[in-house]
Amino acid sequence: MKLPGLLLLTIAILFGACSPNNVKDAKEWEKYFAKHKLEGTFMMFDNGQGSFKVYNIDRAKQRFSPASTFKIFNSLTALHTGAASDTNMVIRWDSIVRPDTPWNHDLTMAQAFRVSSVPYFQEIARRIGKDTMQTWLDSVGYGNKKISKIDTFWLDNSLQISPDEQLGFVKQLYFNQLPYQKRAQQLVCGMMIREKTDKYIFAWKGGWGISGKKHIGWLVGWIEENLHPTFFVLNFETEDPNPDIEGMRLEITRNILAEEGFFKGER
């Protein structure tokens, strides 16, 4: 039986790595989604314990457009292939004024990653090229591995990936287990770190996609305390025409992690 290489929970269950004792249905997290009338899932993998907690496991196995979470893959491929020299590589602003004002500047990769600049990473994808991009999608086993147009395929619902696959992807990234140079993986891990204190490291990348009338929100990453990483992925959807995706995804993630005892340096 051949299975996608990034599946984490599904493969663990199929091959007996998980038992009912270390896969918990986290129904108590439903309140965080109900507050905003969202359909969603949250997955958490405690690497030290080898245990999962999952809210809405059925959705965790469904595929969605990765939206801006694809910037993780895009950056890795660019750094590995030489399409980007390092995270300080500048791409000049094309002088097109866009509603997201932080995009309207010359940006380094690190800056573009942090403000989630679509134009910067569209240019990165064009520099990688369709054939090379397809090779790496196939090598990594990233979602359904489908490319339409080289600079929109992660935005137009051609490429899709499940929350379970995202969890496996970010775990392999953290441990330098993806088929990229170690340097590329370490640089991308560094760009994902958003908070670093003496008690914890909180690393993530968000995404915001549209599928018909639905807005899709993502947050994928890890929280590390005492050199111990726990990986997570949040995915949800809403038909609210003006949703605060950025606010909701951080609120839900932080609330769940806080409920689980994180941010105190005691895990």
Summary of the structure (lengths in Angstrom):
residues: 267
radius of gyration: 17.8
end to end distance: 36.9
largest distance: 55.8
contacts: 852
relative contact order: 0.17
helix: 39%
strand: 22%
